[in-house]
């Protein structure tokens, strides 16, 4: 009798496991376009007090380059949006103005990680957009916003490795899944760490305009594919990694400001990935510099640079023009050359980046 129950239990586990895998691999099915929309209206949410650099800029750049949707950056209030760990931008519209202009809501809402993931303004706005039928894509720790809006209850989901266990404990009604770069469950997408914004964005392009368009867009940026397969095992803190963070942080006499001169038409994705990576070494802070008050990227992102005259004599100044977005690997090599391989590995860990993916 015990053997029968044991076999039945194992069979049940197999069924549940299969169900979870199938749900994790759900294709993206975007809702029908809202009345008056000729193509999808995509709202990328930004909280002015701090929104993750790559989580916001990569979806913006990829969707804009694909030219398959109308993309706007929607901020919690008027004024400059501080990106973290680097850069600053001007949003396209505030939430209040967006609601007035588009009472029907967006077709797709992208939620990056935010400094204040308890913002009632942001959580309420995302929830209202979901109630209006929007597909919600929560990038990295943007999952906090989606979860607090109640959008992940009873769903399969994932998030950045650093927040995974915390979120699993806080939201036990969500089925938390590892080893997937991004997961789609009905009308909600969640992703792992920062660089998962790349395959997730290409998957959205495919959902909107088909595989061929997504492939063309991927090739444009030097990406090979946007497969959801991911090995979560290597991404975790160790005593050695913690020690390196402390050592780099405390070596203040070796800290550097890396100035990146920008001009109109700059590649927003390349800038975001480079500035993000260099600003995670605990040795350096990247800033974009110009003599102008605003600089416009090749796809219309309005960057607020540091004024050149305000930049002191840092220990180094660098700039790489026309680098591909996939050059994050090249950036990590340069970080290794300057600060050592362990620091480059620490940056890759924070970005949840694997050179094999």
N, C-alpha and C positions, 0 to 999 in steps of 0.2 A: 504493500500500500504506500509506504514511504517513497519507494522508487517511482511509483506512478505519479505521486504528487510532485516529486522532484523533476520528472520529465515534463510534466505539465507546466511547472514553474519556469523551466528553461525555455519551453516553447513560447510562453507568454513574453519572456524577456526578448526573445528573437523577434516577435511580432512588434513589440514596443520599439525595439531598436530599429527595425525596418521602417516603422512609421515615422520615427524621428528623423532618419536619414532622408526619407522621401520629402518630409516637410522642409528640411533644411535645404533641399535642392529644388524647391518649388521655383518654376520659372516666374519671371516678373510679368504680371498682368496689370498693366496700368488701366485706371478707370477711363470710361469714355470722356472725351473732352467736354469741358463745361460750356454752356451756351455762350456763344460769341467768341470762343477761342478757335482760331484757325489752326493752331498747333499748341502743344503743351505749354502751359505757363508754369515755370519752375521758380519757386521762392526759396532762396538759400537764407536761412535764419542767421542773424548775427546779433550778439549781445555786445553793446558798446564797451562794456567794462573788460571784456576779454573773450576772444573766440579763437580757437586753434587755427594757426596759419594754413597748414596744408589741407586740413579738413574742409576749409572754406574755399580756398583758391583752386585746388585741383578739380573739384566738381564744376566750378565756374568755368575754368579754362577749357576743360574737355567738352562740356556741353556747348559752350560758345563756339569752339573750333568745329564741332560737328555740325553746327547750325541746324539743329533739329528741334529747337525749343526756344521760347522767349524766357530768358533767365534774368532774374532781378535779385539783388541782395537786399533783404528786408531787415532793418535794425529795430531794436527794442525802443530806441528813442532817437531824436535828431542828433547829428554830430558825428565826429570821427569814431570809427570802430578800432579799438586796439586789438591787434592780433597777438597771439602768444605762441611761441616765445619771441617772435620778431615781426616787425612791420606794422603799418597802420593804413587803413583805407577809408574812403568815403562810401557809405551805402547808397543804393539807388533810391530807396524809399523807406519810410518808417512803417511799422505795423499798423498804426492808426490810419495813415494815408493809404496804405495798401487796401485795408478793409473798406475804405470809402470808395476807392477806385475800382476794386474788384470784390464786391459783396458776395459774388458767387464762390470766391475762394480760388486757390491755386489748384492745379492738377497734380503737382508733385512738390513736396516740401522736403528740403534737405536740412538736416539738423547736425551741425558740427559739434565737437566737444566745446564746452564753455567753462570759463573760470567760475561763474556762479551757476552751478547746475541745479540750484533750487529757486531760480528766478520765477516768481509766480507769473510775471508778465509773459515770459517766454513759454512756460509750460501751458498756460491758459491759451495762448495764441496757437500753439501747435495742436493742442487738443481741439480747438474750434475748427482749425483747418481740416483735421481728420474727420470731424463730424460732418463737414461739408463734402466729404468724399475724396479728399486728397490722399494720394499714396505718400507715405512718409518713409524717408531714408535717413536713419540715424547713423552718422559716421563716428566710429571710434567711441569715445565716452559721451557722445551725443545720446547714447543709449540711456543715460541718466534722465535726460529730459523726456524721452519717449516713455520710459518706465514710470516716471512720476506723473505723466499724463494718463497713465493707465492703458497705454497702447500695447504693452508687451504681456499683459496678463493672459495666461493660457496659450502663449505663443512660444515658438522656438526663437532663440535670439543668441547673440554673442556680443562681445565688446573687447576693448583693449585688455591685454593679459593682466595689467596692473590692477584693473578694477573688477576683473572677472569674479573672483571669490567674494568680494565685497557686495557686488550686485546680486550674486546668487543667494547670499544670506539675507539681503534686504528685500529681495523680490522672489520668494520661493515659488510663487505661482507661475513663474516663467520657466520654461525648459531651456536651460543654458547649455549651449553646445560648443565644444572645442573643435579644433582642426578644420574650421571652415573660414575662409577669408571674408565671406559675406553670406548671410542667410536671409532668405525671403520666406515669410509666412503670411500668406494672404496679402494684405495691403501695407505691410511693414517690412522694411529691410534694415538689418543691423550689420555692422562690420567689426572686424578686429581692429588692431591698432592703426595709427595715422596713415601709413602707406597703403592700407586697404582702400583708401579713397580712390586710388587709381583703377583697380579692377572693378570696383563697385560702380564708378562713374561710366566706365565702358559698358558694363552690363545694362545700365540705364539707357545708354545710347542705343544698344541693341534692342531693348524693349520698345523704344520709340520708333526706330527707323530700320531695324533689321540687322542681320549679321554682317552683311557686306559693308554697310556704313560704319559699323563699330570697328571692323577690321581696318578700313581705310583710316579712321581716326586714330586707332592704335598705332598704325604704321607711321602716321604723321608725327607722333611723339617718340617713336622708337620703342614702343611696347610690343611684346611678342604676343601675349594673349591676356585674357582676363578670367582665367579659371579660378573657381572658388576654393580649390584645394589648398590646404595650409597645415603646416606642422606646428602646433602650439607648444610642443615640449621644450624647445630651446629657450623660450622666453619666460624668464623668471629671475628674481633677485638672488644674488649670492653674497656671502660675506665679503668676498673679494671685490665684487662690483660696488657694494656699498662703500667699502674702503676707498675705492678709486674716486667715487663722487666726493667724499669728504676731502681727500687729498687734493683733488683738482680745485675744489671750491676754496679751500683754505690757502692755496698758493696764489694769493691775491696779487703778489708782485709780478706774476707771470700772466695775469689776465690781459686780454686784448679786445680791442674794438675793431671789427672787420668792416670796413666801409665799402659798399657796393654802389658805385655810381650808376644811375639809371637815366634813361632818356625815353621819350615817347616811343611807343611801339615795342617795349621790352616784353620778353616772354614771361608771363606771370607765373606759369607752372615751374619753370626753371628757377626763377627767383625765389619762389616760395620754398621749394625743396632745399635749395642751397642755404637760404637764410635760416630755415628751420633746423637743418642739420648742424650748421656751425654754432647755433645758439644753444645747443644741447650738450656741448662738451664740458661745461662747467669751467671752461678756460676762456671762452670767447663769446662775444655778443655781436651778431651781425646787424648792420643797419643799412638801409638804402639811402643814398644821398643825391641831392640835386640842388641847383640854384633856384629851381622853380618851386612854387607852393604845391602844385599838383602835377603828377605825371600819369599819362594814360597808357595802359598796356595794349598789346596788339588786339585784344578782344574787348577793350572798353573798361577794364578795371581801373578805378581811380585811386592811385597810390598817393599817400601823404608822406613824402620823404623827409628825412632830416636835412636841414639846410646845410649846404657845403661849408658855409662860413662858420657854422656852429660846431663843426667836427674838429676835435683837437688833434694833436699830433699822436695818433695811435701808433702802436708798434708795427702795424701792417695795414696795407690797403690793397684790395684785390678786386678783380672783376673778370668774368668770363662771358663774352658775348656769344649769343646764338648757341648756347649749349642745349642739348636735348633734355626733355624732362626726365628721361631714364638715366641721366648722368648722376643720379644720386649715388650710384656705385663709385663713380669717379670722384665725387665730393668726399665720400668716405675714405677713399685711398689718400686723398690730399690731407684729410684730418689725421689719418694714421701717420703720414709723413711728418706732420707738424707736431702732433701730440702723442703719438704712439698708437699701436694697434689696439691696445685695450680701451683707449678712449674712443676710437672709431667703433669698436664693438659695442661700447656703452651707448653711443648715439643710435646705432642700428637697433639695439634693444628697445630704446624708448620709442622709436618709430615703428617697432614690430616689423622690421624689414629683414628679408632673407634674400641674399643674392641669387638663390636658386629658384625663386618664385617670379 
